[in-house]
């Protein structure tokens, strides 16, 4: 262990203890644990920035990767166009033969799974199509429908510009009037984030405004662009304003940006605009007198916990005084900081650390009180973040452990203190790491980067596909899983923890149908035929029984299904999860056992054996596919297949697996 001082004292400046603010200029966050930053500028919202989170009302992301839907502006015509990487440009959702000539004048579109909703003010309706436009699902009467979005937990949110309300309709089209909310203005676009928070963008003569409301709240409140960008993933839109939009498209040659007008026709790319300033470029904080409690105290060291993005910097200056209220000697500067207050100490009394330095010694005469000046500099688009400042006192270094002869010369003493403080700081960091080492063994509080290191102690190899929560869960459950390893319960628990779904595990030996005379039930058991288990002279039929030269023939009935089990995976698992399940089963099953892995089906067929929750998925039956590839072998024609025409112009069918309400959105024919 290193030599540490007998007594240690320090003072923290942060949101928890307090910043002892006397003057704060163009900075914010003194009460935020996230840290102090430059103040954000109150600037108008720009459509291009908003479109990074919320696309325009006439444009909607599809459920497939890189898929978009566009309702074309009117006039001269209103159509629904679809775009994905499988074809170049935009294509009409309907063929000429099946075009229903709706909407009459579409102004907004929203997509949820295979449902497409359209606002059509011309007909006073919201049209909802299913199967990506192949069949009309329902019509919702709204006199002046505006932008719309999929509602939390199902249904649709529609801006009714006629009544000034945000109306909520359930999946069947019935209005939930108790959830209607007053609109703060003319709505430009709507979005619902993953936490079911509703976002609105309104437009008036002064520009755009951003609003948000919690699910079930009474009204909307103003919000800022940083919260919007954090609530939604990137849409991929580069720009969307002036009736044109540009987004990145994936091509065999790589990603490229393409631009289109509101009719889906190629358009020139608008000139790139420079980054808009979001923060003040200068900010300053002056503290009150910080009391050490010791007269003639020698202040020792400053340590700053901060983030400095490229193009930003910070400086921290200190000044020691023997009085908490010295005469005000501050004088305005002559540089860029002239508009800011100079502080109480004389400008020559400030000791400023190196620019950008986060750890330095205080070079000040003894004094009971210390004044601190913190200055942040940004480039307008980024800001430094200062979370904490630590002030160490009194001055204590390894020189205190050396003979007094090393203090005879004041200049030599000052140099020796500063020189030894370099090694003292390194040793102190090592001591702190040793003190915090037990916390690294706590799975719940250990940093994410240490989880693979903790797993090495338990022989747990971390799969790169595991999330942080999965890694922590596996490490916490590892002792119990090791005790259950090789058992049915252990395999079931491991699959449940890593996949988030329960799998069906069936041991063949426990379900064998062999029976014994006297205890056999008709229909539940069958007698084991020894003549068919292996070749026996005088009793087996030729070519009906295999030749076996090992094992006891009397145990064939027991060994026939011994050490074999079947794992049935739910149909809800993705392809990556299925591959992961195969790896888990291979690594966790006993070496002498044989596992058969079955995957849940894609549909529900009445009359065939099914295990509800494993083999069954309440979804439409898959379309038959002839041929296929190694990754996607397609669907073979069998008794579960239903054939239909490629061109489906009947928009109101009843199909197996679909949700239909007789008399509302179905047609009996």
C-alpha positions, 0 to 999 in steps of 0.5 A, spaced: 500 500 500 502 507 498 503 512 504 497 516 504 496 522 509 493 521 516 487 526 514 484 528 508 479 533 506 475 535 500 469 539 497 465 537 492 461 542 487 455 538 483 448 538 483 447 533 489 452 537 494 451 544 490 455 549 486 455 554 491 453 559 485 454 566 486 453 568 478 451 564 473 451 566 465 449 563 459 449 556 463 444 551 465 444 544 469 446 546 476 440 542 479 441 537 473 445 530 475 447 530 468 452 536 469 452 543 467 452 545 460 451 551 455 444 554 455 440 552 449 438 557 444 431 558 443 431 558 435 425 556 431 424 548 429 426 546 422 423 541 418 429 537 416 431 536 423 424 534 425 424 529 420 429 525 423 424 523 428 417 524 425 416 524 417 412 529 414 404 527 414 404 524 407 410 520 408 410 513 412 415 508 414 413 501 412 414 495 417 419 492 413 426 495 413 427 501 408 420 500 406 416 507 405 409 509 403 407 515 400 400 518 399 401 523 393 399 530 393 393 533 390 392 535 384 392 532 379 391 525 382 391 522 389 395 515 389 398 510 394 405 509 392 410 504 395 418 504 395 423 498 398 430 496 396 426 490 391 425 495 386 427 502 383 423 508 384 416 508 387 410 503 385 403 504 385 400 499 391 394 497 386 394 495 379 390 498 374 385 493 374 384 493 382 385 500 383 379 502 388 380 510 386 380 511 393 382 516 397 379 522 393 384 527 396 389 523 400 393 528 405 396 524 410 398 516 411 400 512 417 402 505 417 402 499 422 404 492 421 399 490 415 394 496 416 395 503 412 390 508 414 389 515 410 386 521 411 381 523 405 378 530 407 375 530 400 370 524 402 370 526 410 373 519 411 379 516 414 380 509 410 384 503 413 386 498 408 389 491 411 394 487 407 398 493 405 392 495 401 389 489 398 383 489 402 379 495 405 378 494 412 374 500 415 372 507 414 372 512 419 367 518 418 371 525 420 369 531 417 376 534 416 381 529 418 388 531 418 395 527 420 394 521 423 398 515 427 397 508 430 395 509 437 398 506 443 395 499 444 391 499 437 387 503 434 388 510 430 389 517 433 386 522 428 387 530 428 380 533 427 382 540 424 374 541 424 373 540 431 380 542 434 381 535 437 385 529 437 380 523 436 382 516 438 379 510 435 379 503 437 381 497 432 374 497 430 373 504 428 369 506 434 371 512 437 373 513 444 371 520 446 373 519 453 380 520 450 379 526 446 384 531 447 384 539 445 389 540 439 394 546 441 394 549 433 394 546 426 397 540 426 403 538 421 404 531 423 403 526 429 408 521 432 407 516 438 414 513 441 416 507 444 413 509 451 406 511 448 408 518 449 404 522 443 408 528 440 405 533 435 408 538 431 403 544 429 404 550 424 402 557 424 404 564 421 410 564 426 413 557 424 413 550 427 412 548 435 413 542 438 408 539 443 408 532 447 403 529 452 403 522 456 399 517 454 392 518 458 394 525 460 389 531 459 393 536 455 399 537 451 405 541 453 411 545 449 417 540 448 424 541 445 427 538 439 433 534 443 427 530 447 424 529 440 430 526 437 431 522 443 424 519 443 425 516 436 430 512 432 433 515 426 428 515 420 433 516 415 430 522 412 436 527 410 431 533 408 423 534 408 421 541 406 418 545 400 414 539 397 421 535 396 424 529 401 430 526 400 432 519 404 438 514 404 437 508 399 441 502 399 444 500 393 449 494 391 454 500 390 452 502 397 448 507 400 446 514 396 441 519 397 435 520 393 430 526 392 423 526 390 417 531 390 410 529 393 408 525 387 414 520 387 418 523 381 425 524 382 427 531 384 434 535 385 437 535 391 436 541 395 443 545 397 446 543 404 445 547 409 450 549 415 449 546 422 444 550 426 447 553 432 443 550 438 447 552 444 451 559 447 458 559 445 460 562 452 458 561 459 461 562 466 459 560 473 462 564 479 462 561 486 461 564 493 467 563 498 468 556 499 470 555 506 475 550 508 474 551 516 482 552 517 485 559 517 491 560 512 489 553 509 493 551 503 489 549 497 492 543 494 488 540 488 482 541 483 479 535 479 474 535 474 469 530 472 467 533 465 466 531 457 469 535 452 466 534 445 471 536 439 471 543 438 469 545 445 473 547 451 473 549 459 477 553 463 477 553 471 480 558 475 481 559 483 483 564 487 484 564 495 482 569 500 483 570 508 476 573 508 469 571 505 468 578 503 474 581 500 473 588 497 471 587 490 477 588 485 474 585 479 475 589 473 472 587 466 476 584 461 478 586 454 477 579 450 471 575 448 469 575 456 468 582 457 461 582 457 461 577 463 462 579 470 469 579 472 468 576 479 470 579 486 478 577 486 483 582 482 484 579 475 491 578 477 489 573 483 486 568 479 490 562 478 487 558 471 489 551 470 491 549 463 486 550 458 482 543 457 486 540 464 481 536 468 486 535 474 491 540 476 495 543 482 493 549 486 498 555 485 495 560 490 498 563 497 494 560 503 487 562 505 481 560 508 476 561 503 477 559 495 473 562 489 472 558 483 471 561 476 468 556 471 468 557 463 465 553 458 466 554 450 463 551 445 462 552 437 454 553 437 452 545 435 456 542 441 457 543 449 462 541 454 458 537 460 461 538 467 458 534 472 463 535 478 469 539 481 473 536 487 477 541 491 482 537 495 485 541 501 490 542 505 496 541 501 499 534 503 504 530 499 509 525 500 514 531 502 511 531 509 514 524 510 521 526 508 526 530 513 525 537 514 532 538 510 528 538 504 524 544 506 530 549 507 530 552 500 523 555 498 524 554 491 526 547 492 520 545 497 515 548 491 518 544 486 519 538 490 512 538 492 509 539 485 514 533 483 512 528 488 504 530 487 505 527 480 506 520 483 502 521 489 496 522 484 498 516 481 498 512 487 491 515 490 488 513 483 491 506 485 488 506 492 481 508 490 481 502 485 483 497 490 477 500 495 472 500 489 474 493 487 469 489 491 464 493 487 466 490 481 464 483 483 456 485 484 453 483 478 447 488 478 452 495 479 458 493 476 460 496 469 457 493 463 465 493 460 466 488 466 461 483 465 465 478 460 471 479 466 466 476 471 463 471 466 470 468 466 470 466 473 464 462 472 466 459 465 460 463 462 462 465 455 458 472 453 455 471 446 456 478 443 448 478 441 446 478 448 444 484 451 446 487 457 440 485 461 441 478 459 448 478 461 447 480 468 441 475 468 445 469 466 451 471 471 446 472 477 443 465 475 449 462 474 450 458 480 443 455 480 444 453 473 450 450 474 446 445 479 441 444 474 445 443 468 443 437 464 436 436 467 430 438 464 429 444 469 436 447 467 435 447 460 428 450 460 430 455 465 436 457 460 432 458 454 427 462 458 432 467 460 436 468 454 430 467 449 425 471 453 420 465 451 418 458 454 420 452 450 416 445 450 421 440 453 418 432 452 422 426 454 420 420 450 422 415 455 416 418 459 411 418 454 412 411 451 406 407 449 409 400 451 404 396 456 404 390 460 398 385 460 394 387 466 395 394 467 394 396 459 389 401 457 385 400 451 387 406 446 393 409 451 398 403 451 400 398 446 404 392 447 411 391 445 412 386 440 419 383 441 419 380 434 420 387 431 425 390 436 431 385 433 431 379 429 430 373 433 430 366 430 423 362 430 419 369 431 421 375 427 419 376 420 424 376 414 426 384 413 421 386 419 426 386 424 433 390 425 440 386 426 442 388 433 448 384 436 449 389 443 445 390 449 440 385 453 434 383 448 429 383 454 430 391 455 429 393 448 422 396 450 426 400 455 432 402 451 428 404 445 426 411 447 431 412 452 436 418 453 432 422 447 428 428 448 424 433 444 425 441 444 419 445 441 421 452 440 415 457 440 413 460 433 414 467 435 422 466 435 426 470 430 431 467 426 437 469 430 433 467 436 432 460 433 440 459 431 441 461 439 436 456 441 440 451 437 447 453 440 444 453 447 441 446 447 447 443 444 451 446 450 447 444 455 444 437 454 448 431 457 453 428 452 449 421 452 442 424 450 440 425 443 435 432 442 430 433 437 428 440 435 422 442 433 419 449 431 412 452 432 408 452 426 406 458 422 398 457 422 392 454 426 389 448 422 383 445 426 383 438 426 391 437 426 394 435 433 397 442 436 400 444 442 397 451 444 402 456 445 408 452 442 405 449 435 400 455 434 400 462 432 394 466 431 395 469 424 393 468 417 396 461 414 402 462 410 401 463 402 404 457 398 411 458 395 414 454 389 421 452 390 425 457 395 432 458 397 437 454 402 435 460 407 428 460 405 425 453 403 418 456 402 412 453 404 410 446 401 403 444 398 400 440 403 393 439 407 394 446 411 395 450 404 390 455 401 391 457 394 389 464 391 389 468 385 395 473 385 390 479 383 386 480 389 380 485 387 375 483 392 377 487 398 372 484 403 373 477 403 373 473 410 379 468 411 382 463 415 386 467 421 384 474 419 380 478 424 373 480 421 367 483 424 360 480 421 356 485 418 361 491 419 367 490 415 365 483 411 361 481 405 358 474 405 358 471 398 
